């Protein structure tokens, strides 16, 4: 297909939270991607409420912190 020539499938795709839908996740199961999980998903909303800023891990860039969580969503 023509889009195969335009996309490097070995790269990491970065997208906003609109990407994070069950149908998209299934289509991208063999791709590398980063997306913010929308807070309209109950599990995400509960995770955000559950931890405090002291539980955040410091990022490599000063002033940036993060929390990592592995979950299953949409069968993935």
mmCIF file as gemmi writes it, N, C-alpha and C atoms, coordinates in Angstrom:
data_model
loop_
_atom_site.group_PDB
_atom_site.id
_atom_site.type_symbol
_atom_site.label_atom_id
_atom_site.label_alt_id
_atom_site.label_comp_id
_atom_site.label_asym_id
_atom_site.label_entity_id
_atom_site.label_seq_id
_atom_site.pdbx_PDB_ins_code
_atom_site.Cartn_x
_atom_site.Cartn_y
_atom_site.Cartn_z
_atom_site.occupancy
_atom_site.B_iso_or_equiv
_atom_site.pdbx_formal_charge
_atom_site.auth_seq_id
_atom_site.auth_asym_id
_atom_site.pdbx_PDB_model_num
ATOM 1 N N . UNK Axp A 1 ? 0.829 -1.179 0 1 0 ? 1 A 1
ATOM 2 C CA . UNK Axp A 1 ? 0 0 0 1 0 ? 1 A 1
ATOM 3 C C . UNK Axp A 1 ? 0.878 1.248 0 1 0 ? 1 A 1
ATOM 4 N N . UNK Axp A 2 ? 0.301 2.334 -0.427 1 0 ? 2 A 1
ATOM 5 C CA . UNK Axp A 2 ? 1.036 3.585 -0.551 1 0 ? 2 A 1
ATOM 6 C C . UNK Axp A 2 ? 1.516 4.118 0.8 1 0 ? 2 A 1
ATOM 7 N N . UNK Axp A 3 ? 0.686 3.979 1.852 1 0 ? 3 A 1
ATOM 8 C CA . UNK Axp A 3 ? 1.094 4.502 3.157 1 0 ? 3 A 1
ATOM 9 C C . UNK Axp A 3 ? 2.28 3.749 3.734 1 0 ? 3 A 1
ATOM 10 N N . UNK Axp A 4 ? 2.486 2.49 3.324 1 0 ? 4 A 1
ATOM 11 C CA . UNK Axp A 4 ? 3.648 1.721 3.78 1 0 ? 4 A 1
ATOM 12 C C . UNK Axp A 4 ? 4.947 2.431 3.441 1 0 ? 4 A 1
ATOM 13 N N . UNK Axp A 5 ? 4.958 3.172 2.359 1 0 ? 5 A 1
ATOM 14 C CA . UNK Axp A 5 ? 6.158 3.875 1.92 1 0 ? 5 A 1
ATOM 15 C C . UNK Axp A 5 ? 6.376 5.158 2.717 1 0 ? 5 A 1
ATOM 16 N N . UNK Axp A 6 ? 5.342 5.655 3.381 1 0 ? 6 A 1
ATOM 17 C CA . UNK Axp A 6 ? 5.417 6.923 4.093 1 0 ? 6 A 1
ATOM 18 C C . UNK Axp A 6 ? 5.694 6.762 5.574 1 0 ? 6 A 1
ATOM 19 N N . UNK Axp A 7 ? 5.441 5.601 6.129 1 0 ? 7 A 1
ATOM 20 C CA . UNK Axp A 7 ? 5.583 5.384 7.562 1 0 ? 7 A 1
ATOM 21 C C . UNK Axp A 7 ? 6.709 4.398 7.836 1 0 ? 7 A 1
ATOM 22 N N . UNK Axp A 8 ? 7.583 4.758 8.748 1 0 ? 8 A 1
ATOM 23 C CA . UNK Axp A 8 ? 8.623 3.846 9.213 1 0 ? 8 A 1
ATOM 24 C C . UNK Axp A 8 ? 8.022 3.054 10.371 1 0 ? 8 A 1
ATOM 25 N N . UNK Axp A 9 ? 7.642 1.811 10.122 1 0 ? 9 A 1
ATOM 26 C CA . UNK Axp A 9 ? 6.958 1.009 11.128 1 0 ? 9 A 1
ATOM 27 C C . UNK Axp A 9 ? 7.87 0.578 12.27 1 0 ? 9 A 1
ATOM 28 N N . UNK Axp A 10 ? 9.15 0.864 12.186 1 0 ? 10 A 1
ATOM 29 C CA . UNK Axp A 10 ? 10.067 0.574 13.284 1 0 ? 10 A 1
ATOM 30 C C . UNK Axp A 10 ? 10.194 1.769 14.226 1 0 ? 10 A 1
ATOM 31 N N . UNK Axp A 11 ? 9.612 2.892 13.858 1 0 ? 11 A 1
ATOM 32 C CA . UNK Axp A 11 ? 9.676 4.077 14.71 1 0 ? 11 A 1
ATOM 33 C C . UNK Axp A 11 ? 8.581 4.009 15.773 1 0 ? 11 A 1
ATOM 34 N N . UNK Axp A 12 ? 8.574 4.992 16.653 1 0 ? 12 A 1
ATOM 35 C CA . UNK Axp A 12 ? 7.554 5.064 17.699 1 0 ? 12 A 1
ATOM 36 C C . UNK Axp A 12 ? 6.575 6.174 17.322 1 0 ? 12 A 1
ATOM 37 N N . UNK Axp A 13 ? 5.295 5.834 17.266 1 0 ? 13 A 1
ATOM 38 C CA . UNK Axp A 13 ? 4.265 6.805 16.934 1 0 ? 13 A 1
ATOM 39 C C . UNK Axp A 13 ? 3.828 7.507 18.216 1 0 ? 13 A 1
ATOM 40 N N . UNK Axp A 14 ? 3.702 8.818 18.155 1 0 ? 14 A 1
ATOM 41 C CA . UNK Axp A 14 ? 3.265 9.624 19.283 1 0 ? 14 A 1
ATOM 42 C C . UNK Axp A 14 ? 1.922 10.234 18.919 1 0 ? 14 A 1
ATOM 43 N N . UNK Axp A 15 ? 0.93 10.078 19.806 1 0 ? 15 A 1
ATOM 44 C CA . UNK Axp A 15 ? -0.406 10.57 19.495 1 0 ? 15 A 1
ATOM 45 C C . UNK Axp A 15 ? -1.103 11.081 20.752 1 0 ? 15 A 1
ATOM 46 N N . UNK Axp A 16 ? -2.149 11.89 20.546 1 0 ? 16 A 1
ATOM 47 C CA . UNK Axp A 16 ? -2.915 12.36 21.689 1 0 ? 16 A 1
ATOM 48 C C . UNK Axp A 16 ? -3.894 11.279 22.14 1 0 ? 16 A 1
ATOM 49 N N . UNK Axp A 17 ? -4.683 11.576 23.135 1 0 ? 17 A 1
ATOM 50 C CA . UNK Axp A 17 ? -5.541 10.567 23.746 1 0 ? 17 A 1
ATOM 51 C C . UNK Axp A 17 ? -6.658 10.065 22.823 1 0 ? 17 A 1
ATOM 52 N N . UNK Axp A 18 ? -6.922 10.762 21.712 1 0 ? 18 A 1
ATOM 53 C CA . UNK Axp A 18 ? -7.944 10.299 20.772 1 0 ? 18 A 1
ATOM 54 C C . UNK Axp A 18 ? -7.556 8.961 20.142 1 0 ? 18 A 1
ATOM 55 N N . UNK Axp A 19 ? -6.274 8.656 20.106 1 0 ? 19 A 1
ATOM 56 C CA . UNK Axp A 19 ? -5.797 7.381 19.558 1 0 ? 19 A 1
ATOM 57 C C . UNK Axp A 19 ? -6.208 6.205 20.436 1 0 ? 19 A 1
ATOM 58 N N . UNK Axp A 20 ? -6.328 6.441 21.729 1 0 ? 20 A 1
ATOM 59 C CA . UNK Axp A 20 ? -6.5 5.364 22.707 1 0 ? 20 A 1
ATOM 60 C C . UNK Axp A 20 ? -7.946 4.86 22.714 1 0 ? 20 A 1
ATOM 61 N N . UNK Axp A 21 ? -8.255 4.038 21.734 1 0 ? 21 A 1
ATOM 62 C CA . UNK Axp A 21 ? -9.558 3.38 21.609 1 0 ? 21 A 1
ATOM 63 C C . UNK Axp A 21 ? -9.306 1.902 21.343 1 0 ? 21 A 1
ATOM 64 N N . UNK Axp A 22 ? -10.214 1.078 21.798 1 0 ? 22 A 1
ATOM 65 C CA . UNK Axp A 22 ? -10.047 -0.366 21.667 1 0 ? 22 A 1
ATOM 66 C C . UNK Axp A 22 ? -9.743 -0.778 20.226 1 0 ? 22 A 1
ATOM 67 N N . UNK Axp A 23 ? -10.478 -0.253 19.266 1 0 ? 23 A 1
ATOM 68 C CA . UNK Axp A 23 ? -10.275 -0.637 17.867 1 0 ? 23 A 1
ATOM 69 C C . UNK Axp A 23 ? -8.889 -0.238 17.371 1 0 ? 23 A 1
ATOM 70 N N . UNK Axp A 24 ? -8.404 0.946 17.758 1 0 ? 24 A 1
ATOM 71 C CA . UNK Axp A 24 ? -7.067 1.383 17.354 1 0 ? 24 A 1
ATOM 72 C C . UNK Axp A 24 ? -5.984 0.528 17.994 1 0 ? 24 A 1
ATOM 73 N N . UNK Axp A 25 ? -6.151 0.21 19.275 1 0 ? 25 A 1
ATOM 74 C CA . UNK Axp A 25 ? -5.146 -0.59 19.97 1 0 ? 25 A 1
ATOM 75 C C . UNK Axp A 25 ? -4.98 -1.955 19.311 1 0 ? 25 A 1
ATOM 76 N N . UNK Axp A 26 ? -6.077 -2.54 18.881 1 0 ? 26 A 1
ATOM 77 C CA . UNK Axp A 26 ? -6.012 -3.833 18.212 1 0 ? 26 A 1
ATOM 78 C C . UNK Axp A 26 ? -5.31 -3.719 16.868 1 0 ? 26 A 1
ATOM 79 N N . UNK Axp A 27 ? -5.56 -2.63 16.142 1 0 ? 27 A 1
ATOM 80 C CA . UNK Axp A 27 ? -4.896 -2.419 14.847 1 0 ? 27 A 1
ATOM 81 C C . UNK Axp A 27 ? -3.395 -2.19 15.008 1 0 ? 27 A 1
ATOM 82 N N . UNK Axp A 28 ? -2.996 -1.6 16.115 1 0 ? 28 A 1
ATOM 83 C CA . UNK Axp A 28 ? -1.597 -1.23 16.324 1 0 ? 28 A 1
ATOM 84 C C . UNK Axp A 28 ? -0.855 -2.199 17.231 1 0 ? 28 A 1
ATOM 85 N N . UNK Axp A 29 ? -1.347 -3.396 17.367 1 0 ? 29 A 1
ATOM 86 C CA . UNK Axp A 29 ? -0.751 -4.339 18.321 1 0 ? 29 A 1
ATOM 87 C C . UNK Axp A 29 ? 0.7 -4.674 18.001 1 0 ? 29 A 1
ATOM 88 N N . UNK Axp A 30 ? 1.126 -4.517 16.77 1 0 ? 30 A 1
ATOM 89 C CA . UNK Axp A 30 ? 2.514 -4.821 16.402 1 0 ? 30 A 1
ATOM 90 C C . UNK Axp A 30 ? 3.354 -3.568 16.212 1 0 ? 30 A 1
ATOM 91 N N . UNK Axp A 31 ? 2.83 -2.439 16.637 1 0 ? 31 A 1
ATOM 92 C CA . UNK Axp A 31 ? 3.545 -1.176 16.481 1 0 ? 31 A 1
ATOM 93 C C . UNK Axp A 31 ? 3.975 -0.644 17.845 1 0 ? 31 A 1
ATOM 94 N N . UNK Axp A 32 ? 4.945 0.249 17.826 1 0 ? 32 A 1
ATOM 95 C CA . UNK Axp A 32 ? 5.377 0.934 19.042 1 0 ? 32 A 1
ATOM 96 C C . UNK Axp A 32 ? 4.7 2.299 19.056 1 0 ? 32 A 1
ATOM 97 N N . UNK Axp A 33 ? 4.097 2.648 20.186 1 0 ? 33 A 1
ATOM 98 C CA . UNK Axp A 33 ? 3.393 3.927 20.257 1 0 ? 33 A 1
ATOM 99 C C . UNK Axp A 33 ? 3.349 4.441 21.68 1 0 ? 33 A 1
ATOM 100 N N . UNK Axp A 34 ? 3.138 5.745 21.797 1 0 ? 34 A 1
ATOM 101 C CA . UNK Axp A 34 ? 2.984 6.414 23.086 1 0 ? 34 A 1
ATOM 102 C C . UNK Axp A 34 ? 1.754 7.304 22.973 1 0 ? 34 A 1
ATOM 103 N N . UNK Axp A 35 ? 0.895 7.229 23.967 1 0 ? 35 A 1
ATOM 104 C CA . UNK Axp A 35 ? -0.305 8.059 23.986 1 0 ? 35 A 1
ATOM 105 C C . UNK Axp A 35 ? -0.729 8.287 25.425 1 0 ? 35 A 1
ATOM 106 N N . UNK Axp A 36 ? -1.308 9.419 25.673 1 0 ? 36 A 1
ATOM 107 C CA . UNK Axp A 36 ? -1.913 9.659 26.98 1 0 ? 36 A 1
ATOM 108 C C . UNK Axp A 36 ? -3.25 8.93 27.002 1 0 ? 36 A 1
ATOM 109 N N . UNK Axp A 37 ? -3.532 8.288 28.096 1 0 ? 37 A 1
ATOM 110 C CA . UNK Axp A 37 ? -4.801 7.577 28.243 1 0 ? 37 A 1
ATOM 111 C C . UNK Axp A 37 ? -5.858 8.602 28.654 1 0 ? 37 A 1
ATOM 112 N N . UNK Axp A 38 ? -6.99 8.639 27.949 1 0 ? 38 A 1
ATOM 113 C CA . UNK Axp A 38 ? -8.014 9.628 28.301 1 0 ? 38 A 1
ATOM 114 C C . UNK Axp A 38 ? -8.655 9.335 29.663 1 0 ? 38 A 1
ATOM 115 N N . UNK Axp A 39 ? -8.95 10.388 30.392 1 0 ? 39 A 1
ATOM 116 C CA . UNK Axp A 39 ? -9.555 10.226 31.711 1 0 ? 39 A 1
ATOM 117 C C . UNK Axp A 39 ? -11.022 9.82 31.636 1 0 ? 39 A 1
ATOM 118 N N . UNK Axp A 40 ? -11.555 9.698 30.441 1 0 ? 40 A 1
ATOM 119 C CA . UNK Axp A 40 ? -12.917 9.167 30.286 1 0 ? 40 A 1
ATOM 120 C C . UNK Axp A 40 ? -12.941 7.659 30.549 1 0 ? 40 A 1
ATOM 121 N N . UNK Axp A 41 ? -11.764 7.052 30.575 1 0 ? 41 A 1
ATOM 122 C CA . UNK Axp A 41 ? -11.648 5.632 30.925 1 0 ? 41 A 1
ATOM 123 C C . UNK Axp A 41 ? -11.55 5.549 32.449 1 0 ? 41 A 1
ATOM 124 N N . UNK Axp A 42 ? -12.487 4.83 33.036 1 0 ? 42 A 1
ATOM 125 C CA . UNK Axp A 42 ? -12.622 4.764 34.499 1 0 ? 42 A 1
ATOM 126 C C . UNK Axp A 42 ? -11.326 4.351 35.188 1 0 ? 42 A 1
ATOM 127 N N . UNK Axp A 43 ? -10.638 3.352 34.67 1 0 ? 43 A 1
ATOM 128 C CA . UNK Axp A 43 ? -9.39 2.868 35.278 1 0 ? 43 A 1
ATOM 129 C C . UNK Axp A 43 ? -8.349 3.986 35.316 1 0 ? 43 A 1
ATOM 130 N N . UNK Axp A 44 ? -8.242 4.756 34.243 1 0 ? 44 A 1
ATOM 131 C CA . UNK Axp A 44 ? -7.281 5.858 34.198 1 0 ? 44 A 1
ATOM 132 C C . UNK Axp A 44 ? -7.635 6.924 35.222 1 0 ? 44 A 1
ATOM 133 N N . UNK Axp A 45 ? -8.902 7.27 35.309 1 0 ? 45 A 1
ATOM 134 C CA . UNK Axp A 45 ? -9.348 8.276 36.265 1 0 ? 45 A 1
ATOM 135 C C . UNK Axp A 45 ? -9.035 7.832 37.693 1 0 ? 45 A 1
ATOM 136 N N . UNK Axp A 46 ? -9.277 6.557 37.998 1 0 ? 46 A 1
ATOM 137 C CA . UNK Axp A 46 ? -8.997 6.035 39.338 1 0 ? 46 A 1
ATOM 138 C C . UNK Axp A 46 ? -7.51 6.023 39.643 1 0 ? 46 A 1
ATOM 139 N N . UNK Axp A 47 ? -6.679 5.698 38.655 1 0 ? 47 A 1
ATOM 140 C CA . UNK Axp A 47 ? -5.227 5.695 38.87 1 0 ? 47 A 1
ATOM 141 C C . UNK Axp A 47 ? -4.71 7.099 39.163 1 0 ? 47 A 1
ATOM 142 N N . UNK Axp A 48 ? -5.214 8.08 38.438 1 0 ? 48 A 1
ATOM 143 C CA . UNK Axp A 48 ? -4.78 9.465 38.652 1 0 ? 48 A 1
ATOM 144 C C . UNK Axp A 48 ? -5.126 9.921 40.066 1 0 ? 48 A 1
ATOM 145 N N . UNK Axp A 49 ? -6.282 9.526 40.538 1 0 ? 49 A 1
ATOM 146 C CA . UNK Axp A 49 ? -6.708 9.905 41.889 1 0 ? 49 A 1
ATOM 147 C C . UNK Axp A 49 ? -5.958 9.134 42.975 1 0 ? 49 A 1
ATOM 148 N N . UNK Axp A 50 ? -5.444 7.948 42.649 1 0 ? 50 A 1
ATOM 149 C CA . UNK Axp A 50 ? -4.91 7.032 43.66 1 0 ? 50 A 1
ATOM 150 C C . UNK Axp A 50 ? -3.516 7.37 44.168 1 0 ? 50 A 1
ATOM 151 N N . UNK Axp A 51 ? -2.686 8.016 43.367 1 0 ? 51 A 1
ATOM 152 C CA . UNK Axp A 51 ? -1.313 8.243 43.829 1 0 ? 51 A 1
ATOM 153 C C . UNK Axp A 51 ? -1.074 9.727 44.088 1 0 ? 51 A 1
ATOM 154 N N . UNK Axp A 52 ? -0.052 9.995 44.898 1 0 ? 52 A 1
ATOM 155 C CA . UNK Axp A 52 ? 0.303 11.37 45.231 1 0 ? 52 A 1
ATOM 156 C C . UNK Axp A 52 ? 1.551 11.774 44.456 1 0 ? 52 A 1
ATOM 157 N N . UNK Axp A 53 ? 1.836 13.047 44.434 1 0 ? 53 A 1
ATOM 158 C CA . UNK Axp A 53 ? 3.002 13.532 43.695 1 0 ? 53 A 1
ATOM 159 C C . UNK Axp A 53 ? 4.303 12.973 44.262 1 0 ? 53 A 1
ATOM 160 N N . UNK Axp A 54 ? 4.326 12.564 45.52 1 0 ? 54 A 1
ATOM 161 C CA . UNK Axp A 54 ? 5.544 11.993 46.097 1 0 ? 54 A 1
ATOM 162 C C . UNK Axp A 54 ? 5.833 10.605 45.529 1 0 ? 54 A 1
ATOM 163 N N . UNK Axp A 55 ? 4.827 9.976 44.912 1 0 ? 55 A 1
ATOM 164 C CA . UNK Axp A 55 ? 5.022 8.658 44.316 1 0 ? 55 A 1
ATOM 165 C C . UNK Axp A 55 ? 5.539 8.726 42.881 1 0 ? 55 A 1
ATOM 166 N N . UNK Axp A 56 ? 5.588 9.924 42.319 1 0 ? 56 A 1
ATOM 167 C CA . UNK Axp A 56 ? 6.083 10.071 40.953 1 0 ? 56 A 1
ATOM 168 C C . UNK Axp A 56 ? 7.581 9.845 40.905 1 0 ? 56 A 1
ATOM 169 N N . UNK Axp A 57 ? 8.039 9.228 39.833 1 0 ? 57 A 1
ATOM 170 C CA . UNK Axp A 57 ? 9.466 9 39.63 1 0 ? 57 A 1
ATOM 171 C C . UNK Axp A 57 ? 10.041 10.19 38.875 1 0 ? 57 A 1
ATOM 172 N N . UNK Axp A 58 ? 11.24 10.623 39.229 1 0 ? 58 A 1
ATOM 173 C CA . UNK Axp A 58 ? 11.828 11.757 38.512 1 0 ? 58 A 1
ATOM 174 C C . UNK Axp A 58 ? 12.201 11.352 37.086 1 0 ? 58 A 1
ATOM 175 N N . UNK Axp A 59 ? 11.879 12.222 36.137 1 0 ? 59 A 1
ATOM 176 C CA . UNK Axp A 59 ? 12.244 11.97 34.745 1 0 ? 59 A 1
ATOM 177 C C . UNK Axp A 59 ? 13.689 12.378 34.493 1 0 ? 59 A 1
ATOM 178 N N . UNK Axp A 60 ? 14.163 12.103 33.306 1 0 ? 60 A 1
ATOM 179 C CA . UNK Axp A 60 ? 15.535 12.472 32.944 1 0 ? 60 A 1
ATOM 180 C C . UNK Axp A 60 ? 15.666 13.973 32.726 1 0 ? 60 A 1
ATOM 181 N N . UNK Axp A 61 ? 14.547 14.623 32.414 1 0 ? 61 A 1
ATOM 182 C CA . UNK Axp A 61 ? 14.548 16.065 32.199 1 0 ? 61 A 1
ATOM 183 C C . UNK Axp A 61 ? 14.061 16.739 33.482 1 0 ? 61 A 1
ATOM 184 N N . UNK Axp A 62 ? 14.811 17.717 33.96 1 0 ? 62 A 1
ATOM 185 C CA . UNK Axp A 62 ? 14.473 18.409 35.204 1 0 ? 62 A 1
ATOM 186 C C . UNK Axp A 62 ? 13.053 18.975 35.126 1 0 ? 62 A 1
ATOM 187 N N . UNK Axp A 63 ? 12.286 18.757 36.181 1 0 ? 63 A 1
ATOM 188 C CA . UNK Axp A 63 ? 10.926 19.27 36.245 1 0 ? 63 A 1
ATOM 189 C C . UNK Axp A 63 ? 9.873 18.31 35.717 1 0 ? 63 A 1
ATOM 190 N N . UNK Axp A 64 ? 10.288 17.179 35.156 1 0 ? 64 A 1
ATOM 191 C CA . UNK Axp A 64 ? 9.342 16.192 34.634 1 0 ? 64 A 1
ATOM 192 C C . UNK Axp A 64 ? 9.383 14.933 35.49 1 0 ? 64 A 1
ATOM 193 N N . UNK Axp A 65 ? 8.226 14.466 35.893 1 0 ? 65 A 1
ATOM 194 C CA . UNK Axp A 65 ? 8.096 13.249 36.682 1 0 ? 65 A 1
ATOM 195 C C . UNK Axp A 65 ? 7.062 12.357 36.007 1 0 ? 65 A 1
ATOM 196 N N . UNK Axp A 66 ? 7.047 11.086 36.386 1 0 ? 66 A 1
ATOM 197 C CA . UNK Axp A 66 ? 6.098 10.182 35.737 1 0 ? 66 A 1
ATOM 198 C C . UNK Axp A 66 ? 5.694 9.053 36.667 1 0 ? 66 A 1
ATOM 199 N N . UNK Axp A 67 ? 4.638 8.392 36.286 1 0 ? 67 A 1
ATOM 200 C CA . UNK Axp A 67 ? 4.165 7.184 36.961 1 0 ? 67 A 1
ATOM 201 C C . UNK Axp A 67 ? 3.865 6.174 35.867 1 0 ? 67 A 1
ATOM 202 N N . UNK Axp A 68 ? 4.362 4.986 35.999 1 0 ? 68 A 1
ATOM 203 C CA . UNK Axp A 68 ? 4.158 3.934 35.014 1 0 ? 68 A 1
ATOM 204 C C . UNK Axp A 68 ? 3.224 2.876 35.591 1 0 ? 68 A 1
ATOM 205 N N . UNK Axp A 69 ? 2.294 2.423 34.783 1 0 ? 69 A 1
ATOM 206 C CA . UNK Axp A 69 ? 1.331 1.408 35.231 1 0 ? 69 A 1
ATOM 207 C C . UNK Axp A 69 ? 0.993 0.522 34.044 1 0 ? 69 A 1
ATOM 208 N N . UNK Axp A 70 ? 1.057 -0.79 34.238 1 0 ? 70 A 1
ATOM 209 C CA . UNK Axp A 70 ? 0.664 -1.725 33.187 1 0 ? 70 A 1
ATOM 210 C C . UNK Axp A 70 ? -0.746 -2.213 33.474 1 0 ? 70 A 1
ATOM 211 N N . UNK Axp A 71 ? -1.611 -2.074 32.486 1 0 ? 71 A 1
ATOM 212 C CA . UNK Axp A 71 ? -3.004 -2.489 32.635 1 0 ? 71 A 1
ATOM 213 C C . UNK Axp A 71 ? -3.464 -3.15 31.339 1 0 ? 71 A 1
ATOM 214 N N . UNK Axp A 72 ? -4.592 -3.85 31.428 1 0 ? 72 A 1
ATOM 215 C CA . UNK Axp A 72 ? -5.218 -4.428 30.255 1 0 ? 72 A 1
ATOM 216 C C . UNK Axp A 72 ? -6.452 -3.61 29.92 1 0 ? 72 A 1
ATOM 217 N N . UNK Axp A 73 ? -6.615 -3.305 28.626 1 0 ? 73 A 1
ATOM 218 C CA . UNK Axp A 73 ? -7.758 -2.539 28.164 1 0 ? 73 A 1
ATOM 219 C C . UNK Axp A 73 ? -8.139 -3.044 26.778 1 0 ? 73 A 1
ATOM 220 N N . UNK Axp A 74 ? -9.401 -3.281 26.553 1 0 ? 74 A 1
ATOM 221 C CA . UNK Axp A 74 ? -9.865 -3.731 25.246 1 0 ? 74 A 1
ATOM 222 C C . UNK Axp A 74 ? -9.291 -5.084 24.848 1 0 ? 74 A 1
ATOM 223 N N . UNK Axp A 75 ? -8.999 -5.92 25.821 1 0 ? 75 A 1
ATOM 224 C CA . UNK Axp A 75 ? -8.449 -7.238 25.522 1 0 ? 75 A 1
ATOM 225 C C . UNK Axp A 75 ? -6.967 -7.254 25.218 1 0 ? 75 A 1
ATOM 226 N N . UNK Axp A 76 ? -6.315 -6.111 25.427 1 0 ? 76 A 1
ATOM 227 C CA . UNK Axp A 76 ? -4.877 -6.014 25.133 1 0 ? 76 A 1
ATOM 228 C C . UNK Axp A 76 ? -4.138 -5.63 26.399 1 0 ? 76 A 1
